[in-house]
Amino acid sequence: MSTAAALARSSAVAEDPVDALIKSIRIPPRPSLLADLQRELASSDPSPAEIARIVASDVGMSGALLKLANSSIFGGRRKAKSIEQAILFLGINQVAALMTGLLARQAIPANSAALANFWEMSSRRAEAMVFLSRRLRIGEADVAHTFGLFCDTGVPLLMDRFADYETTYASASLETERPFTALEDERHSTSHTAIGTLLARNWGLSEDVAWSILHHHDYAVLDDADSTPTVRSLVALSLLAESAIRKYQGDAESLEWNKGGARATAYLGLSDEETAELLDELHEAFHADR
C-alpha cells in the first residue's frame, strides 16, 4: 500500500509499515511566523496592520517579500515601498501566500547538486499559476500560487530520506505513459505527491491545495465530478504551467503535457489556438521577469 492510499484512508493502522515509513521522513514543522499569519487570517476581521507587523518582524523576509511583490507577475505598474503598500496593492491573501512560499524555501533547503534549481523552478511554476489563474479568471491567485510552489516539495524530502531517490526521480521524469508517481510507489512505497500532501496538511494549508498536490500527476481527476472544481482547476492549470516552463527551458516537449494536456484543455474549455496563445503570453511573461 502506498502513502497516497494511506492518506485516503479514514483511519490509520498503528503497526502499518507505511505509517512507519511516513514517520521516518523528516517533515519540517510549520514555522511560527506562518502560524501567526494564519491565526490572523482566520480571525473574523483580519487586520492589514497586524499582518504587516508580523511580516516586518523578520527583516530578511520583508525585503524578499517586497522584491517578489514588485515582480512583473505579481506587481504591475505600482511599486510597493513598504509591506503596508504591498498589502494594499496585492491584498492580504496574496501577501500571505508569498510569505508562505518564502518560509517554505527557508524550511526546506535544496542544497544538493541535484536540487540546485529546485526553488527557482518552483517559484517559476508558482508565478505561472498566478498568471494563468488571473488570465483565465479561474479560482483565487493566492491559492494557485501556494499550490504551484508546494506541489513538488516532497522531492527534496524524499532525496533526504532515500539515497537512491535521485535515480528514481530521473527515471520517473522519462515515463511517457505511466503516471510519474508509479515508479516512486514501486521503489519507495510512497511518492513526492503524497509527502507534499503531508507537508501541506502539517503547515495548515487548505484541503483543496493538499488534495491538488496529491493528484497533480493523476490526470484522471480532471474527469472526476466528485473532486472539487478547485482541485480540478489547479491540476489543469499546472499542466499549462508545466508546458510553458518546458518551452522556456528549451525542451522539445513536455511529457506530462502529452499525458494530460488534452484533458486539461477540455476541462478548461480551451481550443488549441487559445491554448497556444495563452502559452505564448506566459512564455513572454517569463522573459519579462528575467
C-alpha positions in Angstrom: 0.0 0.0 0.0 1.4 3.4 -1.0 1.4 6.5 1.1 -1.2 8.0 -1.1 -3.5 5.1 -0.2 -2.7 5.7 3.4 -3.7 9.3 3.1 -7.0 8.4 1.7 -7.9 6.0 4.5 -10.3 7.2 7.1 -8.3 5.8 9.9 -4.7 4.7 10.4 -3.4 1.2 11.4 -0.8 1.7 14.2 1.6 -1.0 13.0 1.2 -0.5 9.3 4.7 -0.4 7.6 3.6 2.6 5.5 3.0 4.5 8.8 6.5 3.7 9.9 7.8 4.9 6.6 6.0 8.2 6.9 7.4 8.7 10.4 10.9 8.1 9.0 10.6 11.0 6.6 11.5 14.4 8.0 8.6 16.8 7.6 9.7 20.3 8.6 7.4 21.7 11.3 5.2 24.7 10.5 7.2 27.9 11.1 5.9 30.0 14.0 5.7 33.1 11.7 3.4 31.2 9.4 1.3 30.1 12.3 1.0 33.7 13.4 -0.1 34.8 9.9 -2.6 32.0 9.6 -4.1 32.9 13.0 -4.6 36.5 12.0 -6.1 35.5 8.6 -8.5 33.1 10.4 -9.8 35.9 12.6 -13.2 37.4 11.9 -11.7 40.7 10.7 -8.0 40.3 9.7 -6.0 43.4 10.3 -3.7 44.6 7.5 -1.7 46.5 10.1 -1.2 43.3 12.2 -0.2 41.3 9.2 2.3 44.0 8.3 3.7 43.8 11.8 4.0 40.0 11.7 5.8 40.1 8.3 8.0 43.1 9.4 9.3 41.1 12.4 11.7 39.4 10.1 13.8 41.9 8.2 15.1 39.4 5.7 11.7 38.1 4.9 10.3 41.6 4.5 12.9 42.5 1.9 12.4 39.3 -0.1 8.6 39.8 0.1 8.9 43.3 -1.4 11.1 42.0 -4.2 8.5 39.4 -5.1 5.6 41.7 -4.7 7.2 44.1 -7.2 8.0 41.5 -9.8 6.1 41.8 -13.1 4.0 38.7 -12.4 2.7 40.0 -9.0 3.2 43.7 -9.1 2.1 45.7 -12.1 2.7 49.4 -12.6 2.7 50.4 -9.0 5.8 49.6 -6.9 5.4 48.9 -3.2 7.9 50.6 -1.0 6.7 49.0 2.2 4.9 45.9 3.5 1.9 48.1 4.1 1.9 49.2 0.5 2.4 45.6 -0.7 -0.7 44.6 1.3 -2.6 47.5 -0.2 -1.6 46.7 -3.8 -1.8 42.9 -3.6 -4.3 42.1 -0.9 -3.9 40.3 2.4 -4.2 36.8 0.9 -1.6 37.2 -1.8 0.9 38.7 0.6 0.3 35.8 2.9 0.8 33.3 0.0 4.1 35.0 -1.0 5.3 34.9 2.7 4.3 31.2 2.9 6.5 30.5 -0.1 9.5 32.3 1.4 9.1 30.4 4.6 9.0 27.1 2.7 12.2 27.9 0.9 13.8 28.6 4.3 12.5 25.5 5.9 13.2 23.1 3.1 16.8 23.7 1.9 17.7 22.3 -1.5 21.5 22.4 -1.4 22.5 19.3 -3.3 23.6 19.5 -6.9 20.5 17.5 -8.0 18.3 20.2 -6.4 20.3 23.3 -7.4 17.4 24.7 -9.4 14.6 23.3 -7.3 13.3 26.6 -5.7 13.9 28.6 -8.9 11.7 26.2 -10.8 9.1 26.0 -8.0 8.9 29.8 -7.9 8.6 29.9 -11.7 5.7 27.4 -11.5 4.0 29.4 -8.8 4.3 32.6 -10.9 2.9 30.8 -13.9 -0.1 29.5 -11.8 -0.8 33.1 -10.7 -0.6 34.4 -14.3 -3.0 31.6 -15.5 -5.4 32.0 -12.7 -5.8 35.7 -13.4 -5.7 35.4 -17.1 -8.4 32.8 -17.2 -10.3 34.2 -14.2 -10.2 30.8 -12.5 -10.1 30.5 -8.7 -8.0 32.7 -6.5 -4.5 33.7 -7.5 -3.1 33.2 -4.0 -4.4 29.6 -3.8 -2.8 29.0 -7.3 0.5 30.4 -6.1 0.6 28.3 -3.0 -0.2 25.1 -4.9 2.4 25.9 -7.6 5.1 26.4 -5.0 4.3 23.4 -2.8 3.3 20.7 -5.3 6.9 19.3 -5.6 8.1 19.9 -2.1 8.1 16.2 -1.5 11.0 15.9 -3.9 13.8 17.3 -1.6 12.3 15.5 1.4 12.5 12.1 -0.4 16.0 12.9 -1.6 16.9 13.5 2.0 15.3 10.2 3.1 16.4 7.8 0.3 19.9 7.7 -1.1 18.7 6.4 -4.4 15.7 8.6 -4.9 17.6 10.9 -7.3 17.8 8.0 -9.7 14.1 7.2 -9.2 13.1 10.8 -9.9 15.2 10.9 -13.0 13.7 7.7 -14.3 10.2 8.8 -13.5 10.7 12.0 -15.4 11.2 9.9 -18.5 8.0 7.9 -18.2 6.0 8.5 -21.4 2.8 6.7 -20.5 2.6 5.7 -16.8 1.9 8.3 -14.1 5.1 10.0 -12.8 4.4 8.6 -9.4 4.2 4.9 -10.5 7.9 4.3 -10.2 8.2 6.2 -7.0 5.5 4.0 -5.4 7.1 0.8 -6.7 10.6 1.6 -5.4 9.8 3.5 -2.2 6.2 2.8 -1.3 5.5 6.5 -1.4 5.7 9.4 -3.8 6.6 13.1 -3.8 2.9 13.9 -4.2 2.0 12.0 -1.1 4.8 13.6 1.0 4.0 17.0 -0.3 0.4 16.5 0.8 1.6 15.6 4.3 3.7 18.8 4.4 0.7 20.9 3.2 -1.5 19.5 5.9 1.1 19.9 8.6 1.6 23.5 7.6 -2.2 24.3 7.8 -2.7 24.8 4.0 -6.2 24.3 2.7 -7.5 20.8 1.9 -8.0 21.8 -1.8 -4.3 22.7 -2.0 -3.4 19.4 -0.2 -5.5 17.3 -2.5 -4.3 19.1 -5.6 -0.8 18.3 -4.6 -1.7 14.6 -4.1 -3.4 14.4 -7.6 -1.2 16.7 -9.7 0.2 13.7 -11.7 -3.2 11.9 -11.6 -4.9 13.4 -14.6 -8.0 11.2 -14.2 -9.0 13.6 -11.5 -9.8 16.1 -14.3 -12.8 13.9 -15.3 -13.8 13.1 -11.7 -17.0 15.0 -10.9 -16.6 14.1 -7.2 -13.4 16.2 -7.0 -13.9 19.8 -6.2 -13.6 22.4 -9.0 -10.7 24.0 -7.2 -8.7 20.7 -7.3 -9.5 20.0 -10.9 -8.7 23.6 -12.0 -5.3 23.6 -10.1 -4.3 20.3 -11.8 -5.4 21.6 -15.2 -3.5 24.9 -14.8 -0.4 23.1 -13.5 -0.2 21.2 -16.9 -0.3 24.5 -18.8 2.4 25.9 -16.5 4.5 22.8 -16.9 4.3 23.1 -20.7 5.3 26.7 -20.6 8.2 26.1 -18.3 9.5 23.3 -20.6 9.3 25.7 -23.5 11.1 28.4 -21.5 13.9 25.8 -20.7 14.2 25.0 -24.4 12.8 21.4 -24.1 11.3 20.0 -27.3 8.2 18.7 -25.4 6.6 18.2 -22.1 5.9 14.5 -21.3 3.4 15.5 -18.6 1.5 17.6 -21.2 1.5 14.7 -23.5 -0.2 12.6 -20.8 -2.8 15.1 -19.6 -2.8 18.2 -21.8 -5.9 17.2 -23.8 -7.8 16.5 -20.6 -6.7 19.8 -19.2 -7.7 21.9 -22.1 -11.1 20.1 -22.4 -11.8 20.8 -18.7 -10.8 24.5 -19.1 -12.8 24.8 -22.3 -9.7 26.0 -24.3 -9.3 25.4 -28.1 -5.9 24.5 -29.5 -5.5 28.1 -30.7 -6.4 29.6 -27.4 -4.0 27.3 -25.6 -1.1 28.2 -27.9 -1.8 31.9 -27.5 -2.0 31.6 -23.7 1.3 29.6 -23.5 3.0 32.2 -25.7 1.8 35.0 -23.4 3.1 33.1 -20.4 6.4 32.5 -22.1 6.8 36.2 -22.8 6.0 36.9 -19.1 8.8 34.6 -18.1 11.3 36.5 -20.2 10.0 39.9 -19.0 10.8 38.9 -15.4 14.4 37.7 -16.1 
